[in-house]
Amino acid sequence: MLKSLTIQNFAIIDSVALEFGPGLTVLTGETGAGKSILIDALGLLAGARADSQMVRDGCEKADITATFELPPDDESAARKWLQAQSLVDEDDPDLVVLRRVILTEGRTRAFVNAQPVNASALRELGDCLIEIYGQSESQTLLRGDTQRQTLDAFGQHGAALAKVAAAAEALHETDALIESIRKQGQGDPARLDFLQFQIQELEALALQPDELPKLEAEHRRLANAGRLLEDGNLALSSLAGDDAAADAAISRAQQLLDALADLDPAFAELAPTLESARTQLQDVIHALRGALDRLDLDPGELARAERRMSAIHDTARKHRVRPEALAEHLETLREELDRNQNHEQRLASLSRQREGQLTTYQTVARALSKAREKSAKRLADGATPIVQGLGMANARFQIAVTADPRTPVRSIGFDEVSFEFSANPGQSPRPLSKVASGGELSRVSLALQVVAIQLRGVATMVFDEVDAGISGAVAERVGQELRALGTRRQVLCVTHQAQVAAQAHQHLSIHKDVTGGKTFTRVTPLDRSARIDALARLQGGQTITASARQLAAELLDQVAGDA
């Protein structure tokens, strides 16, 4: 449940701090006062797209913060999300604070319990905490895709839709490949001959894995064999072979130190280190002699390495690839030749693959159709009584799900979804877009949203002028429905109807002040006396008469009596 909302420097709002309670809260005020701006602020906290133009003129940033109280149920979606993201407030795990900062330079920042998050994460959490139903939803409900999406959202068909979309994508990819092969045809005979010649040339080269770097290393060794032998022998002579060599020098030093050890213990401590050095030197001498003995100065080996390297580099230049890419190039040529030579076989194989993919698509699409049919009945059965209670006792609402496997493969399956409506007895339901007036459409939309949102279990629901196009007794019924919904969920509603506003548990008045040439939005919680004036103004305009006040008081008394 939404506990508090603080807004600073957002649109025409400089600073607003609001407290909310359970039940139905209505927001009323003159057009342009900022009622919908409050709804926009909640939308931003739920992850809606931000715009730097939302920052109040002359300010560097807009700052919006809301505190929500989580239900005590440990299985709530919001609590699970916070636990999964390690964002639970350990000091008060039943509260969650959302914050959104919008900078004039275009950047935005989002926070959950003072921890930075991205907008998509904020949207995921927002979907668990709040549902916003705006004025535009009624008109979009006339579109077939919106009706299908509404049904799928209600029925929670996401997993089934994902399977259908994956199956459809696989089919489309196979169809595209088949079409590409058909356009290519059997292939140009001259191109086939050229491919075969290139492949034979590369196969004749018989390049082995890692052969080129090994050849280059061997070539360097053979090309420098003379230097290796000459300088190696010089190094060996320096280490061993005569009285001036390092080995003889270390031996003489060792004998001298052994004689001095009896005279001074410090000389005795040097003996083990010198012995170790002599042992290591002898190991080097032994290894150096072995390397010189194995050194091969055969000029024929050098010539053979040079010819092989020349053949590899010449072939690479001819094929216009790097020498190290010759093996990959050979595989590419083989694949191209295979595609051209096995045209019919590949088409036959792809056709068999497509048949299997089509069977899979039809299976998952039929499963989605069955799920939609069940959800359609549940949604219609839940919405019809609400519509009837909103002043249309004879209304009939139904959802037709028409499955046609012959339709082209689509990511949404092969169903057509149609919302059908009849307001009068003796008239069969027809598509909503053809028969519903503006007021009827508003009532149907409200009924669908009430059913869908109740089943979703979101604790806070926001309605922005859902009572547009209705008045009088019907508006009163809408208000009663919202008030009844408020006994199970927290409901916020922007309204221009006195009959709706009278049903509220809490009434907030939105108005504008102009001070110093600047416009400021103010929000005021209303007591009974102020509510009477506000309801009278909604019914009779700016001039409040005694009779208008009396009617407004009677509205409030009637609601209190019914409660």
N, C-alpha and C positions, 0 to 999 in steps of 0.2 A: 504494500500500500504506500502511496506517495504521502510523505509526512511534511515535507517542506520544499519550497522552490525559491531560489534567490537568483535574480537577474540584474546584471549591471551593464549599462551602455549597449543595449541591444535594440536596434531599430529606434523607435521613439521612446523607449524606456530607459530612464537614467539609472534608477535603482528601485527594485521591488523585492520585498521579502514576504512570502506567504506561508501560512500554515494550513494544512489540509487535514480533514478528519474522514471517518468512514461515511458510507452512504452516498447520496447524490449531492454534488456541488454544482451550482450553475453560475455562469459568468454572463452578465448582461451589461449593456452600455450602448452608447451611440455608435453608429457605423464609423470605422476608422479610429476608434478609441484605443485599440490595441488588444482586443479579445483574442483574435486569431494569432497575434504575435506571441501570446503566452503558449498557445498550442504549438507554434513553430519552435519555440524554445524547448518544449518537451520533446519535440521531434528530433532536434539536434542532440539531445541527451540520449535518444534512442538510436543514434547513429546516422541520422539523415545528413545529406550532403550540405556542407557549409559554404557560405559565400562572404567574401570580405565586405561586400556592400551591406551586410547585416549589422556592421559595427556602427554605432551612433556617430553622427557627424561630429568631428572635432576630437574624437577619442581614439586611442591607440589600439584598444582591444575590447571585445565583449566577453563577459564572463558569466556562465550559467552553471548553477549547482543545484542538485536535487538530492534529497535523502529519502530512501525507501525503507520501509520496514518489511522484512521477509516474513512469510507465514511460518508458524512454528513447525510445520511439517518438514522433516529432514529430507523428504523426497522431492521437494519443490525444484523446478527446473533451474531457477536462479541460484539457489543454494548449491546445486550440483555443479553448475557452471563455475561459480566462484571457487569451489573446492578443487575442481579440475585445473583451474588456472592459478591456484595458490594465491588468491586475492581476498580471502576471507579476513575480515577485521577481527583479529584475535581478542581485542578488548571488548568488542560488541558484535558478535557474529550474527546477530539478528538484524543489523542495519547495513545498508550499502549506500555509499555516496558516489554519485556520478557527477563529473565536472567536464565542461567543454569550454575551451578558450579559443576565440577567433581573433586573429590579428589582422590589422588593416593591410599588411603586406601580402596577405593571401594564405599564410600558414594557419593551421589549427592544431590544438593539442587536446588530448582526451585523457581523463584519469578515472580510475575505479578505486575507491578507498585510498586515494592519494597516490596510487601507483600508475605510471603512464601506460597507456594502451593505445593501439591503433583504432581507426574508425570502424573496421570490420569487427573487431572484438567488442567494441561498444554496441554495435548493432546486434550482435549475438545475445549479449546480456539484455539489451533493451527489449528484444523480442520476448524475453522471459518475464519482463516487469510491466510493460505497458503496451496497449494497443490503441492506435489513433485512427479514428474513422472520420475523414474529412468530407467536405461538401462535394468534391468531384466524384466520389465513389458511386453515387447514384447514377450519374450519366454513363460512367464507364461500364456499369452493370448491364447496359444494353448491348454491349459487344459480346460476340460469341466466345472470343478468347478469354475475356474476363470471367464469363460464366463458368467456363471450364476450369480456369484457375481457382475460382472461388470454391468449386466443388472439390477439386483436388486438395486444396488447403484444408478444407473441412474434413475430408476423409483421410488426411495424412497419407497421401499416396506417393510420397517422395521416393521411397525405395522402389516401388513398382514402376514409377516414371523413369527412374535411372536405368532400370533393366531394359525398358522399351527403347530409351534413347541410345543405349550402348548397342543394342541389336540393330537399330536403324542405321547407326553410324557405320557398323561393320558392313551392312548391305550396300550402303552408298559407296563405300570405298571399293568394294568388289565390283560394283557396277561401273565405277569410273575406270578401273583397271581393264575390265572387259572392253569398254568403249575405246580406250586408248589402244589396245592390241588390235582391235578391228580396224581402226583408222590407219595403223601402221601397215596392215596387210602382211603378205608373206615376206616382204623384204626385197630389196634390189639385188639381183644376182651378182652384179659387179661388186657391190658392197660385201656380199657374202664371201666372194672369192678373195677380196682384199683382207677381210677379217681372218680367213683361214691362213693366208700367207703370213700375216703378222704373228698369229699364234704359233705357226710352225717355226718361224724365225726365233721367237722367244723361247719356245720349248727346246730348240736346238742349242741355244745358249746354255740351257740347263743350269741356271743360276741357283746356287744353294743358299739356304737361310744363313745370314751373317757371313756369307762368303766374301763380300767386298771389304768390310773392315779387317777381316783376317788377312786378305791379300795385301791390303795397304800396309799392315803391320809387318808382314813377311818381307815386302818389298823394301821397306825402310831398313830392315835388318840386313838383307842381302846387299843392298846398295852401299851400306856403310860397314861391310865386313872387314875391309882392310883397316879402317880406322879402329874398329873394335879389337882386331888382333894386335895392332901396333901399340895402341894406348893401354890395352889390357896387359900386355907383357911388361910395359914400362911400370905399370902399377904393381905388378907382381914382383918385379925387381926391387922396387922401393920397399916392399914389405918383407921379402925373403930372398936369399940367394948369395949374399956376400956379407962381409963384416960390417958394412955401412947400412944394411937394411934394418928396418924397424924391429924385426923379430930378434936380431942379434943385439940391438941396442937395449931392448927391454930385458933380455937375458942377462947382459952385463950389469944393468941397473939392479936387477933382482939379487945378483950375487953380492954386490956392494952393500945393499940394504941388509941382507942377511948377516954380514959381518958386523955392521954397525948396531944391530939389534941388541947385542949383548952389552953394548956401552950405554945405550939410551932407549928406554921403552917406547918413546915416540916413533922411532924408526921401525920398531917391530909392528906397530899398528898399520904401517903402510904396506907391509908384505902381502896380506890377503888381497888388497885392492889391485896391486900390481900383478898378482898371479891371475886374477880374474881377467884383467885387460889382456894378458898374454894368451889366455885360453880363447878369448873372443877373436883376437888377431889371428890365431892359428885356424879358427873356423873360417874366417874371411879368406885366408890364403888357400885353404882347401877348396872352397867354393869357386874362387877365381880360377884356379887351375882347371877345375872341371868344366867351367864355362868356356875357357880357351880351347880345351881339348875337343869340345863338341862343336865349335864354330866351323860352319861349312862355307868354304869359299868357292863353291862350284858356280862358274859363270853361267852354266846352262840353266840352273834354277832361277837365277835372276832374270834371264831372258824369257823364260816361260812365264814368270809372274808378270813381267811387263806386257807380254802378248795378251795374257788373260785380262789384265786390267784395261788394256786398250780396247779389247773386244767388248767388254761391258760398257765402257764409256761411249764407244761408237754407237752401240745399239741404243743406249739411252738418248743420245742426241738424235738419232734417226726417229725414235718414237716420241721425241719432245717431252721427256719426263726426266726427273732426277734419277741417277743410277740406283739409289736406294729404294725408288718407287717402282722398279721394273716388275717385281713379283706381283704387287697390287694391280699394276696396269694389265698384266697377263690375265688375272682373274676377271677384270672388267671386260676385256675383249671376249673371254670365254662366255661370260654371262650375256653379252650382246649377241654373240653368235647363237647361243642357245635359244634366246628369245626369238630370233628370226627364223631359226631352223625348225623350232617346235611350236609354231604358231597355232596350229589346229589342236595339238595336244594340250597346250596351255589353256586355250579357250574351253576345251572340254573339262579340264580339271577345275577351272574357275566356275564353270556352270554348275558342276556338282557341288562345289563349295557354296555357291549362292543358294542352291536348293536347301542345304542344311541351315544356312543362315536365315532363310525365309521361314523355315519351319520354326526356328527359335523365336524369330520376331513375332510370328502369329501366336505362338504359345504365350509369350509374356504379354502381348497386347490383349489377348482374350482374358488373361488373369486381371489386367488393369480394367477392362470393361466390366467384369463381374464386380470388382471392388467399387467402381463408380456407380453401378446400378444400386448396390446396397447403400452407399453413402447418399445417393440422390434421394432415396426413400426416407432415410433418417432426417436429412436436411429439410425436405419438403414437409414431412410430418411435424417437425419442430417449428418451422416458420409459419405454417398455415394458421394455427390457433392465435399466434401473435398478430398476424395481419387481420384476422377476423376481429380480434379485440380492439384494433385501432380504427374502429368505425366502419368496417366492411364485413358485416356479419355473414354475407353470402360469398365471400371471396374464396377462390380456389387457387392454390399454387401447387405446381408440380414441376418436376425436372425430368425431361426426356433425354435418355442416353441412347443414341442410335449408333450401333456398331456396324460398319461395312468393311469387311476384309478386303474388298476390291479397291479401296481407296489407295492412293500412292503411299509408299512407306514414309512414315513421319515419326519424329522423335516423341510426339504426343500420343501415338497410337492411332487406331482407326475409328475413334469415336467422335461423334458430333454431339455436343451438349447444348441443350436449349432450355432456358427458364421460361415456363409457360404460366399464364395468369388469366383469370376471369374474375371480374368484380361483381357480375350480375347473375342471378339465377337463370337457368335455361341457356346460358351461353357457355360453350365448351372452352376450356383454356386454349389460348393461342400464344404465340411468342410474345414475350414481355415487351420487346421493342415496338410491337405493332398495336398494342392495346392499352398500355398503361399511361395514364396522365402523369403530370409532374408530382402531384400529391400522392397518387397511388404508388408511383415508383419510390418515393421517399419512404413510404411505410413498408414496402416490400424490402427495401435495402436495410432499413432499421431492423426488421424481423430477422433477416439473414445474418446480420452482424451480431445481434443478440444471441442467436442460437450458436453461431460459430465461436464467438468469443467465450461464451459460458463453457463450452466443451473444451476449449483450449486451456481454461483455468488461469488466464492472466489476471492478476489481482486488480489492476488499474485500467479502466477503459475510458477513453476520451472521445467525445462526439462533438464535432464542429458543425453546428447548425443542421443537424439531421432532420429538424422539423420544418425545413424550407418547403414552401408550397402547400402547407396545411394550416388550419386555424380552427378556432371554435372548439367544439366538442372533441374533434379528432385530436387537436393539440393537447387537450386535457388527457385523452387516453394515452398519447405518446408520453406525456409527463408521468402518468401513473405507471406505465411500463418501465420507464427509466428509474423511477423511485423503487419499484419492486426489484429491479435488477440491482439497485444500490443496497438492498438488504443482504445480497450475496457477494457483491463486488463493490469496490470503490469506483464511482462513476463521476466524471467531469463532463459538463455539457455547456457549450456556448449556444445561447438561444436568444431569439427576439420575441418569443411567445410567452405572455404572462401566465397562461395555463400550464406551461412546462415549468417556468421559473417558480411558480407557487408550490410545486411538488418537492422542492429541494430541501435537503437537511441543512445545507449551508449555501448562502447567497453572497457572491462577490460582485461588486459594482466596479466597472472599468470606465474611467473618464479621463479626458484630456484637460490639462492646464497650459496656458501660454503665459510664460513669465520671461520678461526681458527679451522678447522676440524669439524665444525658444519654446518648443512644445515638449511637454512632459506627460507621461501616462501615469495615472494613479490608480491603485487598487484598494478598495475599501470593503471589509467585511460588514454586512448589514445586520442590524438588529431588527426587531419586528416593525418598529415605526418606520425605519428607513426602507425596509422591504415593501411596506405598503405604498410608499411614495414611488419606489422603483417599478412596482407592478402597475400602479396607476399610470405612470408615464409610458409603460409598454402598451397599455390599452388605449390611452387617450392622447398621447403626444406630450409636448413639453409643458403645456398648461394643465396643472393638476386641479381638478374640481373636487368638491366634496363628494359628489356621487361617484367619481372615479375612485376616490380613496375608499369609499364604502364597499364598492365592488371588489377592490383589491383585498380589503380586510376579510370579506366574505370568502374569497378564494382561499386565503390562509386558514381561516377557521374551518372551512370544509375539509381541507387536507388534514388538519389536526384532528377533526372529528373522525375521519375515515381511518386515521392511524390508530 
